[in-house]
């Protein structure tokens, strides 16, 4: 699948694990890189939903139209479907309960 990043920081954190570790810590950084790699490997968004470990689900409320992918603990990766079924945009990494 074609994966793009909303910000350069998200892209750099994927490309250089030490940057991701510095921003989110070792566990979250490792899962972030794993999940983005998995998204690259699947042919389309529907297939990504079949990977149970991702816990992919549609969000509601103010994040309607976005999808959540489980990282670790309270951390999640927020994505949106791109212009086609074979494209996804990495929007943010967030702490689910961090208000």
Secondary structure, DSSP 8 states (H G I E B T S, - for coil): -EEEESSHHHHHHHH-HHHHHHHH-HHHHHHHHHHHHHHHHSSSHHHHTT-GGG--EE--GGGTT-EEEEEETTEEEEEEE-SSTTEEEEEEEEETT--
